[in-house]
């Protein structure tokens, strides 16, 4: 604002910043900001036009957090007839692409020890639990695992970021050879 005589000797800088854009869809956004010279409520003309452009990079990430922080799924020191063991994995998807997606799981083999003894899939189950999940869980009830690719989860129609828990349960057979058993499970995130 100038002084009463209409003189403005001060210079100033205008700084624009974005609020939290973490929930904004990926893409390029543009606008024009116009600067006017105004005399007591009467516009005298446009001084300048600033074209402002912001690009929000796409985010499509899968975060896997196993309870024991190991690369594979492992059950240690198993013994015949002991109570079932549980291992949990939290899956979190960060996405701003606004497209539907799904999370798949591929179990590579039965649980195996170092000597090659295996535990049949009939003793190994999976169920899923919501963590304020918006999409659809495919295994809300306990189901036997299989050596195959399986869709675990399908996002809502908006492709919202989401989170859920996998609960693996192993019942120890009476004829098991005591020891440590493990398998590798690959999780993948794909657009649908």
Secondary structure, DSSP 4 states (H G I P E B T S, - for coil): ---TTS---------------TTSPSEEEEEEEEEEEEETTEEEEEEEEEEEEEEE---EEEEEEETT--SSEEEEEE-TTPPPEEEEEEEEEEE-S-S-EEEEEEE-SSEE-TT--EE-GGGEEEEEEESS--SEES-SS-EE--SSEEEEEE--TT---EEEEEEEEEPPPTTPPSEEEEE-EEEEEEE-
